[in-house]
Amino acid sequence: MSKSFRASRALVDVSLAVAPGEVHGLVGENGSGKSTLVKVLSGYHAPDRGASLLIDGQPLELPVRPAAMGRFGLSVVHQDLGLIDAFSVVENMRVGLFGVRRFTRAIRWRQERELARASLAALGAQIDPDAPVAGLSAAERAEVAIARALQHHEHGRGLVMFDESTRALPLQPRRHFYSLLRDIARRGGSVLLVTHQLEEVLEHTDRVTVLRDGRVAGGGVDADGITEHDLIRLMLGRELPRRSKRPNRAVRPARPAAEIRGLRGRLVTDANLSVGAGEVVGLTGLLGSGFEELPYLIAGARPASAGTVSVAGTAFDLRSASVRELLKAGIALVPERRDTEGLALSESMIDNVTLPRVRSRGRTMHIGRAWREREAASVIRELAVHPADPHMPVGQLSGGNQQKVLVGKWLCGYSKLLVLHEPTQGVDVGARQVLEAAISAAAQRGAAVLVAGLDAGELARLCDRVLLMCDGHIDRELTAPLSPELIIEA
């Protein structure tokens, strides 16, 4: 199977075999062709001439049609999840499958809600079927998309594909997810799992295929006979330098660069914290504890019912402060959902990178094309964005390179308080190393950095201290020496 986009070849003669009863891992760097392959297999893209696809020994006409997917037992959860924000959970899960009354053709809503609720419960998710998808957290959205893909899977046949579907899932729902994959395999179905979590690939798959630059670098390797280091070498075609832990500060800064006092929101009940200049502070907890809401309250992206944030000696009432005021004060937010909250996907890298800086230069200063191109080139160079074309629409980049643009546009010295929510979620090991180094460099330049997330390993590598939230308030503080085990056990 090959796929070209004009002069660029995204897939080059890729061959892949997934056996009945097998969970097959698909790994590779961002831009290696993993998502393109899934999109070809699910009919989103038409492959180049000469490709063939067999499901249970039967040839499937290409490009794949929606009706054929149902007939052959193909289902997929794409990286962007494919949910409609304007619809409720039950509408997203059951659209196209609604049962109707015989004479009135009215939808049997009670029955549909029960079917949706049962599918979610199988994943361990307790989500109201009538809840609007627009109001769900990233983890809840992922649970809805996964439950939708699995609800009508016919055991013993077909192929279920997951493209980075677990990246927003916390520990317990993730365990339910892998239990369901094993159940599909035990009953004779096949699973194709695309993920950057290499330790999970080795633990939960039977065989692994590695893509590099659109080609197969390792095909159908037995997961029991390969190490994480071996996978990285196949993915990159070289050895990856060992990741070093950022040195913890021995002494906390005497005066904080940013202070948050009496903060309240929907989940946050009373949060008080401070971050010093050059300090990286982690924030974590169980979903619903408030850690996932706090970054957005600080930046004015969600309404606060009480609380202040002080930056460089200036205090702002978060009940009334606008996003514009907080940006001008030097508070920058890197949100979890880059596609809808962090980037303008249809616009170029130049536009995305320079948008927050145009305002900082002021109305009286000329914003020239040369300056914009220099700024974009700086981010592209420092974060190794590929392709290095500043005029390319961001939506055409791989997920990892989009994340580099999202983080990079705030990392060039303009932010006094940098707030990041899951900054390396869904990126490969090489991109994660680049992003973590860039965040550390921002702290070294004097920014106060707050990192909210569930990745205990990342928090241990990056942070000077980690704050644990429980029931809407900060319950504990962990200080150096930090380790993933210490954070998880806390």
VENPE-V344725 format. One record per residue. N is the residue number from 1. RES is the residue in one letter. SS is DSSP state (a for helix, b for strand, c for the rest). OMEGA is omega in radians with two decimals (none if undefined). NEAR is the number of other ideal C-beta (glycine too) atoms within 12 Angstrom. Layout:
BEGIN
N & RES & SS & OMEGA & NEAR
N & RES & SS & OMEGA & NEAR
END
This chain:
BEGIN
1 & M & c & 3.08 & 37
2 & S & c & 3.09 & 28
3 & K & b & 3.14 & 31
4 & S & b & 2.99 & 23
5 & F & b & -3.01 & 21
6 & R & c & -3.08 & 8
7 & A & c & -3.07 & 7
8 & S & b & 3.12 & 21
9 & R & b & -3.11 & 20
10 & A & b & 3.08 & 33
11 & L & b & -3.11 & 37
12 & V & c & 3.06 & 26
13 & D & c & -3.14 & 22
14 & V & c & 3.03 & 37
15 & S & c & -3.08 & 20
16 & L & c & 3.08 & 37
17 & A & c & 3.09 & 21
18 & V & c & -3.05 & 36
19 & A & c & 3.00 & 21
20 & P & c & 3.13 & 25
21 & G & c & -3.07 & 23
22 & E & c & 2.91 & 31
23 & V & b & -3.01 & 39
24 & H & b & 3.12 & 39
25 & G & b & 3.05 & 45
26 & L & b & -3.07 & 43
27 & V & b & 3.14 & 47
28 & G & b & 3.09 & 47
29 & E & c & 2.96 & 39
30 & N & c & -3.12 & 42
31 & G & c & -3.12 & 34
32 & S & c & 3.10 & 39
33 & G & c & -3.08 & 43
34 & K & a & -3.11 & 47
35 & S & a & 3.09 & 44
36 & T & a & 3.12 & 40
37 & L & a & 3.11 & 40
38 & V & a & -3.13 & 41
39 & K & a & 3.05 & 29
40 & V & a & -3.12 & 36
41 & L & a & -3.12 & 46
42 & S & c & 3.03 & 38
43 & G & c & 3.14 & 27
44 & Y & c & 3.07 & 26
45 & H & c & 2.97 & 26
46 & A & c & 3.14 & 24
47 & P & c & 3.02 & 33
48 & D & c & -3.12 & 23
49 & R & c & 3.09 & 12
50 & G & c & -3.13 & 15
51 & A & c & 3.06 & 28
52 & S & c & -3.12 & 22
53 & L & c & 3.09 & 33
54 & L & b & 3.06 & 21
55 & I & b & -3.08 & 31
56 & D & c & 3.09 & 22
57 & G & c & -3.12 & 12
58 & Q & b & 3.13 & 16
59 & P & b & -3.13 & 14
60 & L & c & -3.12 & 29
61 & E & c & 3.12 & 20
62 & L & c & -0.03 & 25
63 & P & c & -3.09 & 23
64 & V & c & 3.11 & 33
65 & R & c & 3.14 & 18
66 & P & a & -3.13 & 16
67 & A & a & -3.14 & 13
68 & A & a & 3.12 & 22
69 & M & a & 3.11 & 29
70 & G & a & -3.09 & 22
71 & R & a & -3.10 & 19
72 & F & a & 3.10 & 30
73 & G & c & 3.09 & 31
74 & L & b & 3.01 & 39
75 & S & b & -3.01 & 41
76 & V & b & 2.91 & 40
77 & V & b & -3.11 & 42
78 & H & c & -3.12 & 31
79 & Q & c & -3.14 & 38
80 & D & c & 3.05 & 31
81 & L & c & 3.05 & 37
82 & G & c & 3.12 & 29
83 & L & c & 3.13 & 35
84 & I & c & -3.05 & 20
85 & D & c & -3.08 & 23
86 & A & c & -3.13 & 12
87 & F & c & 3.02 & 26
88 & S & b & 3.11 & 27
89 & V & a & -3.11 & 37
90 & V & a & 3.12 & 35
91 & E & a & 3.09 & 28
92 & N & a & -3.06 & 37
93 & M & a & -2.96 & 42
94 & R & a & -3.13 & 32
95 & V & c & -3.07 & 21
96 & G & c & -3.11 & 18
97 & L & c & -3.02 & 22
98 & F & c & 2.96 & 20
99 & G & c & -3.09 & 19
100 & V & b & 3.10 & 15
101 & R & c & -2.97 & 14
102 & R & c & -3.02 & 8
103 & F & c & -3.07 & 6
104 & T & c & -3.07 & 8
105 & R & c & 3.10 & 10
106 & A & c & -3.14 & 14
107 & I & b & 3.10 & 20
108 & R & c & -2.99 & 19
109 & W & a & 3.14 & 20
110 & R & a & 3.12 & 16
111 & Q & a & -3.13 & 20
112 & E & a & 3.12 & 30
113 & R & a & -3.13 & 26
114 & E & a & 3.10 & 19
115 & L & a & 3.12 & 27
116 & A & a & -3.13 & 39
117 & R & a & -3.14 & 27
118 & A & a & 3.13 & 20
119 & S & a & 3.11 & 34
120 & L & a & -3.13 & 36
121 & A & a & 3.11 & 21
122 & A & a & 3.10 & 26
123 & L & c & -3.10 & 39
124 & G & c & -3.09 & 25
125 & A & c & 3.09 & 38
126 & Q & c & -3.08 & 21
127 & I & c & 3.13 & 36
128 & D & c & 3.14 & 19
129 & P & c & -3.13 & 33
130 & D & c & -3.12 & 20
131 & A & c & 3.07 & 29
132 & P & b & -3.10 & 22
133 & V & a & -3.13 & 34
134 & A & a & -3.10 & 21
135 & G & a & -3.11 & 21
136 & L & c & 3.02 & 30
137 & S & c & 3.13 & 34
138 & A & a & 3.13 & 39
139 & A & a & 3.13 & 37
140 & E & a & 3.09 & 34
141 & R & a & 3.12 & 39
142 & A & a & 3.13 & 43
143 & E & a & 3.12 & 44
144 & V & a & -3.11 & 47
145 & A & a & 3.14 & 42
146 & I & a & 3.12 & 48
147 & A & a & 3.12 & 42
148 & R & a & -3.12 & 43
149 & A & a & -3.06 & 41
150 & L & a & -2.96 & 38
151 & Q & a & -3.10 & 32
152 & H & c & 3.07 & 22
153 & H & c & -3.13 & 36
154 & E & c & -3.06 & 22
155 & H & c & 3.04 & 20
156 & G & c & 3.13 & 17
157 & R & c & 3.01 & 24
158 & G & c & -3.07 & 34
159 & L & b & 3.05 & 41
160 & V & b & -3.08 & 44
161 & M & b & 3.12 & 46
162 & F & b & -3.13 & 48
163 & D & b & -3.14 & 41
164 & E & c & -3.04 & 39
165 & S & c & -3.04 & 47
166 & T & c & -2.97 & 38
167 & R & c & -3.13 & 42
168 & A & c & -3.06 & 36
169 & L & c & 3.00 & 40
170 & P & c & -2.94 & 33
171 & L & a & -3.02 & 20
172 & Q & a & 3.06 & 19
173 & P & a & 3.11 & 36
174 & R & a & 3.09 & 32
175 & R & a & 3.08 & 19
176 & H & a & -3.13 & 28
177 & F & a & -3.11 & 41
178 & Y & a & 3.05 & 32
179 & S & a & 3.10 & 20
180 & L & a & 3.10 & 39
181 & L & a & 3.13 & 41
182 & R & a & 3.11 & 22
183 & D & a & 3.08 & 23
184 & I & a & -3.11 & 39
185 & A & a & 3.14 & 31
186 & R & a & -3.12 & 19
187 & R & c & 3.04 & 21
188 & G & c & 3.09 & 21
189 & G & c & -3.13 & 35
190 & S & b & -3.12 & 40
191 & V & b & 3.00 & 45
192 & L & b & -3.04 & 44
193 & L & b & 3.07 & 46
194 & V & b & -3.12 & 46
195 & T & c & 3.03 & 45
196 & H & c & -3.13 & 41
197 & Q & c & -3.00 & 34
198 & L & a & 3.12 & 35
199 & E & a & 3.11 & 23
200 & E & a & 3.06 & 31
201 & V & a & -3.10 & 43
202 & L & a & -3.10 & 28
203 & E & a & -2.92 & 22
204 & H & a & 3.12 & 32
205 & T & c & 3.11 & 38
206 & D & c & 3.09 & 31
207 & R & b & -3.08 & 33
208 & V & b & 2.97 & 43
209 & T & b & -3.10 & 39
210 & V & b & 3.05 & 38
211 & L & b & 3.02 & 41
212 & R & b & -3.13 & 31
213 & D & c & 3.06 & 27
214 & G & c & -3.13 & 30
215 & R & b & 3.08 & 27
216 & V & b & 3.10 & 31
217 & A & b & 3.08 & 31
218 & G & b & -3.01 & 31
219 & G & b & 3.04 & 24
220 & G & b & -3.12 & 24
221 & V & b & 3.11 & 28
222 & D & b & -3.08 & 19
223 & A & a & 3.13 & 30
224 & D & a & -3.06 & 14
225 & G & a & -3.10 & 14
226 & I & c & 3.14 & 27
227 & T & c & 3.08 & 18
228 & E & a & 3.11 & 23
229 & H & a & 3.11 & 17
230 & D & a & 3.13 & 24
231 & L & a & -3.14 & 37
232 & I & a & 3.14 & 34
233 & R & a & 3.08 & 24
234 & L & a & -3.13 & 34
235 & M & a & -3.02 & 42
236 & L & a & -3.04 & 28
237 & G & c & -3.11 & 19
238 & R & c & 3.05 & 13
239 & E & c & 3.07 & 13
240 & L & c & 3.09 & 24
241 & P & c & -3.12 & 13
242 & R & c & 3.11 & 11
243 & R & c & 3.11 & 22
244 & S & c & 3.09 & 12
245 & K & c & 3.08 & 23
246 & R & c & 3.14 & 31
247 & P & c & 3.08 & 18
248 & N & c & 3.06 & 28
249 & R & c & -3.13 & 25
250 & A & c & -3.09 & 12
251 & V & c & 3.08 & 13
252 & R & c & 3.12 & 23
253 & P & c & -3.09 & 23
254 & A & c & -3.13 & 12
255 & R & c & 3.13 & 17
256 & P & b & 3.04 & 27
257 & A & b & 3.14 & 35
258 & A & b & 3.12 & 41
259 & E & b & 3.07 & 30
260 & I & b & -3.07 & 42
261 & R & b & 3.03 & 24
262 & G & b & -3.05 & 25
263 & L & b & 3.10 & 41
264 & R & b & 3.08 & 27
265 & G & c & 3.12 & 32
266 & R & c & 3.13 & 20
267 & L & c & -3.12 & 30
268 & V & c & -3.09 & 39
269 & T & c & 3.11 & 27
270 & D & c & -3.07 & 25
271 & A & b & 3.09 & 42
272 & N & b & 3.13 & 27
273 & L & b & 3.08 & 41
274 & S & b & 3.13 & 29
275 & V & b & -3.14 & 43
276 & G & b & 3.04 & 28
277 & A & c & -3.12 & 31
278 & G & c & -3.11 & 31
279 & E & c & 3.03 & 41
280 & V & b & -3.12 & 46
281 & V & b & 3.10 & 50
282 & G & b & 3.13 & 50
283 & L & b & -3.11 & 45
284 & T & b & -3.11 & 46
285 & G & b & 3.04 & 36
286 & L & c & 3.05 & 23
287 & L & c & -3.09 & 32
288 & G & c & -3.14 & 21
289 & S & c & 3.13 & 29
290 & G & c & -3.10 & 38
291 & F & a & -3.11 & 44
292 & E & a & 3.12 & 37
293 & E & a & -2.99 & 37
294 & L & a & 3.13 & 45
295 & P & a & -3.08 & 46
296 & Y & a & 3.06 & 36
297 & L & a & -3.12 & 44
298 & I & a & -3.07 & 49
299 & A & c & 3.13 & 45
300 & G & c & -3.11 & 31
301 & A & c & 3.04 & 30
302 & R & c & -3.03 & 30
303 & P & c & 3.05 & 22
304 & A & c & 3.10 & 36
305 & S & c & 3.09 & 22
306 & A & b & 3.02 & 23
307 & G & b & 3.09 & 34
308 & T & b & 2.97 & 26
309 & V & b & 3.13 & 45
310 & S & b & 3.12 & 33
311 & V & b & 3.13 & 36
312 & A & c & 3.07 & 23
313 & G & c & 3.13 & 15
314 & T & b & -3.10 & 21
315 & A & b & 3.11 & 20
316 & F & b & 3.05 & 35
317 & D & b & -3.04 & 21
318 & L & c & 3.03 & 37
319 & R & c & -3.02 & 20
320 & S & c & -3.09 & 16
321 & A & c & 3.14 & 28
322 & S & c & 3.07 & 18
323 & V & a & -3.13 & 26
324 & R & a & 3.13 & 16
325 & E & a & -3.09 & 21
326 & L & a & 3.05 & 36
327 & L & a & -3.14 & 31
328 & K & a & 3.12 & 23
329 & A & c & 3.09 & 30
330 & G & c & 3.10 & 33
331 & I & b & -3.11 & 43
332 & A & b & -3.13 & 46
333 & L & b & 2.96 & 38
334 & V & b & -3.03 & 43
335 & P & c & -3.13 & 32
336 & E & c & -3.05 & 37
337 & R & c & -3.07 & 36
338 & R & a & -3.03 & 41
339 & D & a & -3.07 & 29
340 & T & a & -3.05 & 20
341 & E & a & -2.99 & 24
342 & G & a & -3.05 & 34
343 & L & c & 2.95 & 35
344 & A & c & -2.94 & 25
345 & L & c & -3.12 & 25
346 & S & c & -3.11 & 13
347 & E & c & -3.07 & 23
348 & S & b & 3.04 & 27
349 & M & a & 3.12 & 41
350 & I & a & -3.10 & 34
351 & D & a & -3.12 & 29
352 & N & a & -3.08 & 39
353 & V & a & -3.02 & 42
354 & T & a & -3.09 & 35
355 & L & a & -3.14 & 29
356 & P & a & -3.09 & 37
357 & R & a & 3.12 & 31
358 & V & a & -3.13 & 23
359 & R & a & -3.09 & 19
360 & S & a & 3.12 & 25
361 & R & c & 3.05 & 18
362 & G & c & -3.08 & 11
363 & R & c & -3.03 & 9
364 & T & c & -3.09 & 6
365 & M & c & -3.13 & 12
366 & H & c & 3.11 & 12
367 & I & c & -3.06 & 22
368 & G & c & 3.13 & 14
369 & R & a & -3.11 & 16
370 & A & a & 3.12 & 14
371 & W & a & -3.13 & 19
372 & R & a & -3.13 & 26
373 & E & a & 3.09 & 22
374 & R & a & -3.14 & 20
375 & E & a & 3.14 & 35
376 & A & a & -3.14 & 35
377 & A & a & 3.12 & 24
378 & S & a & 3.12 & 26
379 & V & a & -3.14 & 38
380 & I & a & -3.12 & 33
381 & R & a & -3.05 & 21
382 & E & a & -3.10 & 27
383 & L & c & 3.06 & 43
384 & A & c & 3.10 & 26
385 & V & c & -3.12 & 38
386 & H & c & -0.05 & 28
387 & P & c & -3.07 & 24
388 & A & c & 3.14 & 22
389 & D & c & -3.07 & 21
390 & P & c & -3.12 & 31
391 & H & c & -3.12 & 21
392 & M & c & 3.04 & 29
393 & P & b & -3.08 & 22
394 & V & a & -3.14 & 38
395 & G & a & 3.13 & 23
396 & Q & a & 3.09 & 26
397 & L & c & 3.01 & 36
398 & S & c & -3.10 & 39
399 & G & a & -3.13 & 40
400 & G & a & 3.12 & 40
401 & N & a & 2.99 & 41
402 & Q & a & -3.13 & 40
403 & Q & a & 3.09 & 45
404 & K & a & 3.11 & 49
405 & V & a & -3.12 & 54
406 & L & a & -3.13 & 47
407 & V & a & -3.04 & 48
408 & G & a & -3.07 & 49
409 & K & c & 3.12 & 44
410 & W & c & -2.95 & 42
411 & L & c & -3.07 & 38
412 & C & c & 2.97 & 30
413 & G & c & -3.10 & 25
414 & Y & c & -3.02 & 31
415 & S & c & 3.03 & 41
416 & K & c & 3.06 & 36
417 & L & b & -3.13 & 45
418 & L & b & -3.09 & 49
419 & V & b & -3.08 & 48
420 & L & b & 3.09 & 50
421 & H & b & -3.12 & 42
422 & E & c & -3.00 & 40
423 & P & c & -3.14 & 48
424 & T & c & -3.12 & 43
425 & Q & c & 3.04 & 42
426 & G & c & 3.09 & 41
427 & V & c & -3.10 & 39
428 & D & c & -3.01 & 43
429 & V & a & 3.11 & 35
430 & G & a & 3.12 & 36
431 & A & a & 3.13 & 40
432 & R & a & 3.13 & 37
433 & Q & a & 3.12 & 30
434 & V & a & -3.09 & 36
435 & L & a & 3.13 & 46
436 & E & a & 3.10 & 39
437 & A & a & 3.14 & 30
438 & A & a & 3.11 & 41
439 & I & a & 3.09 & 43
440 & S & a & 3.13 & 33
441 & A & a & 3.10 & 26
442 & A & a & 3.09 & 41
443 & A & a & 3.13 & 38
444 & Q & a & 3.09 & 20
445 & R & c & 3.05 & 20
446 & G & c & 3.11 & 24
447 & A & c & 2.94 & 38
448 & A & b & -3.00 & 40
449 & V & b & 3.06 & 47
450 & L & b & -3.10 & 53
451 & V & b & 3.11 & 49
452 & A & b & 3.13 & 47
453 & G & c & -3.11 & 45
454 & L & c & -3.08 & 41
455 & D & c & -3.07 & 37
456 & A & a & 3.12 & 28
457 & G & a & 3.13 & 29
458 & E & a & 3.13 & 35
459 & L & a & 3.13 & 44
460 & A & a & -3.13 & 33
461 & R & a & -2.97 & 35
462 & L & a & -2.79 & 47
463 & C & c & 2.99 & 45
464 & D & c & 3.07 & 37
465 & R & b & -3.09 & 38
466 & V & b & 3.10 & 44
467 & L & b & 3.13 & 39
468 & L & b & 3.13 & 35
469 & M & b & 3.10 & 37
470 & C & b & 3.10 & 23
471 & D & c & 3.00 & 18
472 & G & c & 3.13 & 29
473 & H & b & 3.13 & 26
474 & I & b & -3.00 & 32
475 & D & b & -3.08 & 25
476 & R & b & 3.03 & 21
477 & E & b & 3.08 & 24
478 & L & b & -3.13 & 31
479 & T & b & -3.10 & 25
480 & A & c & 0.04 & 25
481 & P & c & -3.12 & 19
482 & L & c & 3.05 & 35
483 & S & c & 3.09 & 21
484 & P & a & -3.12 & 25
485 & E & a & 3.13 & 14
486 & L & a & -3.11 & 23
487 & I & a & -3.12 & 32
488 & I & a & -3.10 & 22
489 & E & a & -3.13 & 12
490 & A & c & none & 26
END
